[in-house]
Amino acid sequence: MSLQNDIMEGIKTAMKAKDTVTLESLRAVKSALLLAQTESGAKEELSQEEEIKLLQKLVKQRKDSAAIYIQQGRQDLADPEIAQAAVIEKFLPAQLTEEEVEAVVKKIIADNGFSGMADMGKVMGIASKELAGSADGKTISNAVKKALS
């Protein structure tokens, strides 16, 4: 519940400061959290891992939207999406750099004796569990491809 409490405090602070971008972003997070809780049925709270996945999904949606807007030459629509993604990212754990992800992937490959692209699925499974919340899937995938090729 600490994430929900943090979000509520952030909403209160944003309302007092009249910060519309932060307010809009945090309301979207609150809505997504409540929706996820009702989808899970009788379960009252989401696990920390589920909350992190949800936040990552929201950030990714905003970054993807911003990229599409930029492609279409609509910087005016991309800027709010980028700003909202930055607000939501504040609630995520620190993300690893590409070099750090590559080091973890190389260690996984060495420890398990994987070699070649045929083992990519196995490496991705282990790496995704180990790096959950600290790196996105695309970064992990790129590091695995690089290490196995």
Protein Blocks (a to p, Z undefined) as FASTA:
>chain_A
ZZmmmmmmmmmmmmmnopaklmmmmmmmmmmmmmmmmmnomalbdcfklmmmmmmmmmmm
mmmmmmmmmmnopaklmmmmmmmmmmmmmmpccdddfklmmmmmmmmmmmnopgcjklmm
mmmmmmmmmmgojacfklmmmmmmmmmZZ
